Amino acid sequence: MTCTISGLDANNAVAVTWKEPDGATVSDDVNYDLLAGTVTQIDGSGVQNAVLTIKAAKLADAFADHSSFTYKCSVTSSQYTASPPSTEVDVVANVVTLGKVLYQIKLVGSET
């Protein structure tokens, strides 16, 4: 899942906070990988893409019977540390079930 922040100064990335659907703060642990991202210039505006990766075990455990789920992201300025966090933004993920793949392996040997 990606939280895209634009309008940033190239030298000042923001701190991104993710929240689970139940409101708990996400941490980089056995359930998640967090990538804060860096600020890049796109058309004269600083853009930062923060990525939340939900690990397979968490997906299977928490969202197996859901068609979608919503996490929230918010940012805090690293340049103006006294500023409050931004409003939380919904980041929605749709669950797609690809089904089971059935296959058969036929071993072919040769005799010498």
ROTORDREN-415372 format. One line per field, with one value per residue: residue in three letters; x, y, z of N, C-alpha, C in turn; residue number from 0. Coordinates in nm, 2 decimals, decimal comma. Layout:
rest = c(ALA | ...)
n.X = c(X | ...)
n.Y = c(Y | ...)
n.Z = c(Z | ...)
ca.X = c(X | ...)
ca.Y = c(Y | ...)
ca.Z = c(Z | ...)
c.X = c(X | ...)
c.Y = c(Y | ...)
c.Z = c(Z | ...)
nr = c(NUM | ...)
This chain:
rest = c(MET | THR | CYS | THR | ILE | SER | GLY | LEU | ASP | ALA | ASN | ASN | ALA | VAL | ALA | VAL | THR | TRP | LYS | GLU | PRO | ASP | GLY | ALA | THR | VAL | SER | ASP | ASP | VAL | ASN | TYR | ASP | LEU | LEU | ALA | GLY | THR | VAL | THR | GLN | ILE | ASP | GLY | SER | GLY | VAL | GLN | ASN | ALA | VAL | LEU | THR | ILE | LYS | ALA | ALA | LYS | LEU | ALA | ASP | ALA | PHE | ALA | ASP | HIS | SER | SER | PHE | THR | TYR | LYS | CYS | SER | VAL | THR | SER | SER | GLN | TYR | THR | ALA | SER | PRO | PRO | SER | THR | GLU | VAL | ASP | VAL | VAL | ALA | ASN | VAL | VAL | THR | LEU | GLY | LYS | VAL | LEU | TYR | GLN | ILE | LYS | LEU | VAL | GLY | SER | GLU | THR)
n.X = c(0,09 | 0,05 | 0,13 | 0,11 | 0,27 | 0,27 | 0,41 | 0,63 | 0,93 | 1,24 | 1,45 | 1,34 | 1,20 | 0,89 | 0,77 | 0,60 | 0,30 | 0,13 | -0,19 | -0,38 | -0,68 | -0,83 | -0,74 | -0,50 | -0,16 | 0,07 | 0,37 | 0,71 | 0,75 | 0,69 | 0,46 | 0,45 | 0,62 | 0,79 | 0,85 | 0,98 | 1,04 | 1,18 | 1,22 | 1,15 | 1,19 | 0,92 | 0,79 | 0,86 | 0,77 | 0,81 | 0,79 | 0,69 | 0,68 | 0,55 | 0,56 | 0,37 | 0,40 | 0,21 | 0,26 | 0,24 | 0,14 | -0,01 | -0,20 | -0,34 | -0,44 | -0,58 | -0,74 | -0,87 | -1,14 | -1,24 | -1,35 | -1,23 | -1,01 | -0,92 | -0,65 | -0,49 | -0,31 | -0,09 | 0,10 | 0,39 | 0,56 | 0,91 | 1,05 | 0,92 | 0,88 | 0,71 | 0,47 | 0,14 | 0,03 | -0,08 | -0,41 | -0,57 | -0,55 | -0,74 | -0,64 | -0,72 | -0,74 | -0,82 | -0,92 | -0,82 | -0,90 | -0,72 | -0,75 | -0,68 | -0,40 | -0,37 | -0,17 | 0,02 | 0,30 | 0,50 | 0,73 | 1,00 | 1,22 | 1,54 | 1,70 | 2,01)
n.Y = c(-0,11 | 0,23 | 0,55 | 0,86 | 1,16 | 1,49 | 1,81 | 1,88 | 2,00 | 1,95 | 1,87 | 1,78 | 1,52 | 1,37 | 1,23 | 0,93 | 0,79 | 0,49 | 0,34 | 0,06 | -0,10 | -0,12 | 0,10 | 0,08 | 0,16 | 0,10 | -0,10 | -0,16 | -0,48 | -0,84 | -0,85 | -0,65 | -0,45 | -0,15 | 0,13 | 0,43 | 0,60 | 0,85 | 1,20 | 1,30 | 1,50 | 1,59 | 1,73 | 1,98 | 1,97 | 1,84 | 1,49 | 1,22 | 0,88 | 0,66 | 0,33 | 0,06 | -0,26 | -0,55 | -0,84 | -1,19 | -1,38 | -1,21 | -1,11 | -1,34 | -1,42 | -1,20 | -1,09 | -1,27 | -1,33 | -1,09 | -0,85 | -0,61 | -0,38 | -0,11 | 0,10 | 0,37 | 0,66 | 0,92 | 1,22 | 1,37 | 1,67 | 1,69 | 1,92 | 2,12 | 2,07 | 2,13 | 2,13 | 2,00 | 1,65 | 1,56 | 1,54 | 1,22 | 0,99 | 0,77 | 0,46 | 0,23 | -0,12 | -0,37 | -0,70 | -0,98 | -1,29 | -1,54 | -1,80 | -2,16 | -2,32 | -2,60 | -2,87 | -3,11 | -3,31 | -3,47 | -3,71 | -3,77 | -4,01 | -4,15 | -4,44 | -4,59)
n.Z = c(0,00 | -0,07 | 0,04 | -0,09 | -0,08 | -0,16 | -0,27 | -0,12 | 0,03 | -0,12 | 0,05 | 0,28 | 0,40 | 0,51 | 0,82 | 0,83 | 0,95 | 1,00 | 1,04 | 1,15 | 1,05 | 1,29 | 1,43 | 1,56 | 1,59 | 1,33 | 1,32 | 1,22 | 1,19 | 1,26 | 1,12 | 0,93 | 0,68 | 0,66 | 0,46 | 0,44 | 0,23 | 0,01 | -0,08 | -0,40 | -0,69 | -0,89 | -1,16 | -1,05 | -0,79 | -0,47 | -0,40 | -0,20 | -0,15 | 0,06 | 0,17 | 0,28 | 0,35 | 0,39 | 0,55 | 0,44 | 0,63 | 0,81 | 0,63 | 0,56 | 0,82 | 0,92 | 0,72 | 0,55 | 0,50 | 0,40 | 0,16 | 0,11 | 0,28 | 0,50 | 0,57 | 0,74 | 0,67 | 0,80 | 0,82 | 0,96 | 0,99 | 0,93 | 0,91 | 1,04 | 1,34 | 1,55 | 1,44 | 1,41 | 1,34 | 1,01 | 0,87 | 0,88 | 0,61 | 0,41 | 0,30 | 0,08 | 0,03 | -0,20 | -0,18 | -0,36 | -0,48 | -0,61 | -0,64 | -0,63 | -0,75 | -0,94 | -1,01 | -1,19 | -1,16 | -1,39 | -1,39 | -1,59 | -1,68 | -1,77 | -1,89 | -1,87)
ca.X = c(0,00 | 0,14 | 0,08 | 0,19 | 0,27 | 0,33 | 0,42 | 0,73 | 1,06 | 1,33 | 1,54 | 1,27 | 1,10 | 0,80 | 0,75 | 0,46 | 0,24 | 0,02 | -0,28 | -0,45 | -0,83 | -0,89 | -0,69 | -0,37 | -0,04 | 0,15 | 0,51 | 0,79 | 0,76 | 0,66 | 0,34 | 0,46 | 0,75 | 0,76 | 0,95 | 0,94 | 1,06 | 1,26 | 1,16 | 1,20 | 1,12 | 0,84 | 0,73 | 0,89 | 0,71 | 0,86 | 0,69 | 0,74 | 0,60 | 0,57 | 0,50 | 0,34 | 0,38 | 0,15 | 0,32 | 0,14 | 0,07 | -0,11 | -0,31 | -0,42 | -0,50 | -0,67 | -0,83 | -0,90 | -1,28 | -1,28 | -1,33 | -1,14 | -0,98 | -0,87 | -0,55 | -0,49 | -0,17 | -0,08 | 0,24 | 0,44 | 0,68 | 1,04 | 1,11 | 0,85 | 0,86 | 0,60 | 0,34 | 0,06 | 0,02 | -0,18 | -0,54 | -0,55 | -0,60 | -0,77 | -0,57 | -0,80 | -0,69 | -0,92 | -0,87 | -0,84 | -0,87 | -0,68 | -0,78 | -0,58 | -0,34 | -0,35 | -0,07 | 0,08 | 0,44 | 0,53 | 0,88 | 1,05 | 1,36 | 1,60 | 1,78 | 2,14)
ca.Y = c(0,00 | 0,34 | 0,68 | 0,95 | 1,29 | 1,59 | 1,95 | 1,88 | 2,06 | 1,84 | 1,84 | 1,75 | 1,41 | 1,37 | 1,11 | 0,88 | 0,70 | 0,41 | 0,28 | -0,05 | -0,08 | -0,10 | 0,22 | 0,06 | 0,21 | -0,01 | -0,09 | -0,25 | -0,60 | -0,96 | -0,84 | -0,54 | -0,39 | -0,01 | 0,20 | 0,57 | 0,67 | 0,97 | 1,30 | 1,32 | 1,61 | 1,55 | 1,85 | 2,09 | 1,94 | 1,72 | 1,39 | 1,11 | 0,76 | 0,58 | 0,20 | -0,03 | -0,40 | -0,64 | -0,97 | -1,29 | -1,43 | -1,11 | -1,10 | -1,47 | -1,42 | -1,09 | -1,04 | -1,38 | -1,32 | -0,96 | -0,81 | -0,49 | -0,32 | 0,03 | 0,15 | 0,51 | 0,72 | 1,06 | 1,26 | 1,48 | 1,74 | 1,69 | 2,05 | 2,20 | 1,97 | 2,16 | 2,12 | 1,87 | 1,56 | 1,59 | 1,46 | 1,08 | 0,96 | 0,63 | 0,39 | 0,11 | -0,23 | -0,47 | -0,84 | -1,05 | -1,43 | -1,59 | -1,95 | -2,26 | -2,37 | -2,74 | -2,91 | -3,25 | -3,31 | -3,60 | -3,73 | -3,84 | -4,05 | -4,22 | -4,55 | -4,60)
ca.Z = c(0,00 | -0,08 | 0,08 | -0,17 | -0,02 | -0,26 | -0,23 | -0,02 | 0,00 | -0,16 | 0,15 | 0,40 | 0,40 | 0,63 | 0,90 | 0,80 | 1,05 | 0,94 | 1,14 | 1,11 | 1,04 | 1,42 | 1,48 | 1,62 | 1,51 | 1,26 | 1,34 | 1,14 | 1,28 | 1,19 | 1,03 | 0,83 | 0,64 | 0,63 | 0,38 | 0,45 | 0,10 | 0,00 | -0,16 | -0,53 | -0,76 | -1,01 | -1,22 | -0,96 | -0,66 | -0,40 | -0,38 | -0,12 | -0,15 | 0,18 | 0,14 | 0,38 | 0,30 | 0,48 | 0,52 | 0,40 | 0,75 | 0,86 | 0,54 | 0,58 | 0,95 | 0,95 | 0,61 | 0,46 | 0,47 | 0,37 | 0,02 | 0,11 | 0,41 | 0,50 | 0,66 | 0,73 | 0,69 | 0,82 | 0,82 | 1,05 | 0,93 | 0,99 | 0,90 | 1,14 | 1,43 | 1,64 | 1,37 | 1,44 | 1,23 | 0,91 | 0,88 | 0,83 | 0,48 | 0,39 | 0,19 | 0,07 | -0,04 | -0,24 | -0,17 | -0,49 | -0,46 | -0,74 | -0,65 | -0,61 | -0,87 | -0,93 | -1,11 | -1,17 | -1,22 | -1,45 | -1,39 | -1,70 | -1,65 | -1,88 | -1,85 | -1,94)
c.X = c(0,09 | 0,06 | 0,17 | 0,16 | 0,34 | 0,34 | 0,53 | 0,86 | 1,16 | 1,42 | 1,47 | 1,16 | 1,01 | 0,81 | 0,61 | 0,42 | 0,13 | -0,06 | -0,36 | -0,60 | -0,89 | -0,83 | -0,55 | -0,26 | 0,04 | 0,30 | 0,58 | 0,82 | 0,73 | 0,54 | 0,36 | 0,61 | 0,71 | 0,88 | 0,90 | 0,95 | 1,14 | 1,19 | 1,22 | 1,12 | 1,05 | 0,77 | 0,74 | 0,83 | 0,78 | 0,76 | 0,76 | 0,64 | 0,64 | 0,50 | 0,49 | 0,31 | 0,32 | 0,20 | 0,20 | 0,07 | -0,04 | -0,22 | -0,40 | -0,50 | -0,61 | -0,77 | -0,88 | -1,05 | -1,33 | -1,26 | -1,24 | -1,12 | -0,92 | -0,77 | -0,55 | -0,34 | -0,19 | 0,07 | 0,26 | 0,56 | 0,81 | 1,11 | 1,05 | 0,80 | 0,74 | 0,47 | 0,27 | 0,06 | -0,09 | -0,31 | -0,51 | -0,62 | -0,63 | -0,70 | -0,64 | -0,74 | -0,81 | -0,85 | -0,91 | -0,80 | -0,84 | -0,71 | -0,66 | -0,53 | -0,31 | -0,26 | -0,03 | 0,21 | 0,46 | 0,68 | 0,91 | 1,19 | 1,41 | 1,69 | 1,91 | 2,18)
c.Y = c(0,12 | 0,47 | 0,78 | 1,09 | 1,39 | 1,73 | 1,97 | 1,95 | 1,94 | 1,79 | 1,79 | 1,65 | 1,43 | 1,23 | 1,06 | 0,78 | 0,62 | 0,36 | 0,17 | -0,02 | -0,06 | 0,02 | 0,20 | 0,11 | 0,09 | 0,01 | -0,19 | -0,38 | -0,73 | -0,96 | -0,74 | -0,51 | -0,24 | 0,05 | 0,34 | 0,64 | 0,80 | 1,07 | 1,31 | 1,43 | 1,56 | 1,68 | 1,97 | 2,08 | 1,82 | 1,62 | 1,27 | 1,00 | 0,67 | 0,45 | 0,12 | -0,17 | -0,49 | -0,78 | -1,08 | -1,35 | -1,34 | -1,11 | -1,22 | -1,47 | -1,32 | -1,06 | -1,15 | -1,37 | -1,18 | -0,93 | -0,69 | -0,46 | -0,19 | 0,06 | 0,30 | 0,56 | 0,87 | 1,09 | 1,37 | 1,54 | 1,72 | 1,83 | 2,14 | 2,11 | 2,00 | 2,16 | 1,99 | 1,78 | 1,60 | 1,51 | 1,32 | 1,06 | 0,81 | 0,58 | 0,25 | 0,00 | -0,33 | -0,61 | -0,91 | -1,20 | -1,49 | -1,74 | -2,03 | -2,30 | -2,52 | -2,78 | -3,05 | -3,24 | -3,46 | -3,61 | -3,82 | -3,88 | -4,12 | -4,33 | -4,56 | -4,74)
c.Z = c(0,00 | -0,04 | 0,01 | -0,11 | -0,12 | -0,20 | -0,12 | -0,07 | -0,02 | -0,05 | 0,28 | 0,38 | 0,52 | 0,70 | 0,87 | 0,91 | 0,98 | 1,06 | 1,07 | 1,11 | 1,18 | 1,49 | 1,55 | 1,53 | 1,46 | 1,30 | 1,25 | 1,22 | 1,20 | 1,10 | 0,92 | 0,80 | 0,61 | 0,56 | 0,37 | 0,32 | 0,12 | -0,09 | -0,29 | -0,60 | -0,88 | -1,05 | -1,12 | -0,82 | -0,60 | -0,36 | -0,30 | -0,12 | -0,04 | 0,15 | 0,26 | 0,31 | 0,41 | 0,45 | 0,51 | 0,52 | 0,81 | 0,76 | 0,55 | 0,71 | 0,96 | 0,84 | 0,51 | 0,42 | 0,44 | 0,21 | 0,00 | 0,26 | 0,40 | 0,61 | 0,65 | 0,74 | 0,72 | 0,83 | 0,92 | 0,99 | 1,00 | 0,99 | 1,01 | 1,25 | 1,53 | 1,57 | 1,40 | 1,32 | 1,13 | 0,94 | 0,82 | 0,70 | 0,47 | 0,28 | 0,19 | -0,02 | -0,07 | -0,24 | -0,30 | -0,46 | -0,60 | -0,75 | -0,62 | -0,74 | -0,85 | -1,04 | -1,08 | -1,23 | -1,27 | -1,46 | -1,51 | -1,68 | -1,78 | -1,82 | -1,93 | -1,96)
nr = c(0 | 1 | 2 | 3 | 4 | 5 | 6 | 7 | 8 | 9 | 10 | 11 | 12 | 13 | 14 | 15 | 16 | 17 | 18 | 19 | 20 | 21 | 22 | 23 | 24 | 25 | 26 | 27 | 28 | 29 | 30 | 31 | 32 | 33 | 34 | 35 | 36 | 37 | 38 | 39 | 40 | 41 | 42 | 43 | 44 | 45 | 46 | 47 | 48 | 49 | 50 | 51 | 52 | 53 | 54 | 55 | 56 | 57 | 58 | 59 | 60 | 61 | 62 | 63 | 64 | 65 | 66 | 67 | 68 | 69 | 70 | 71 | 72 | 73 | 74 | 75 | 76 | 77 | 78 | 79 | 80 | 81 | 82 | 83 | 84 | 85 | 86 | 87 | 88 | 89 | 90 | 91 | 92 | 93 | 94 | 95 | 96 | 97 | 98 | 99 | 100 | 101 | 102 | 103 | 104 | 105 | 106 | 107 | 108 | 109 | 110 | 111)
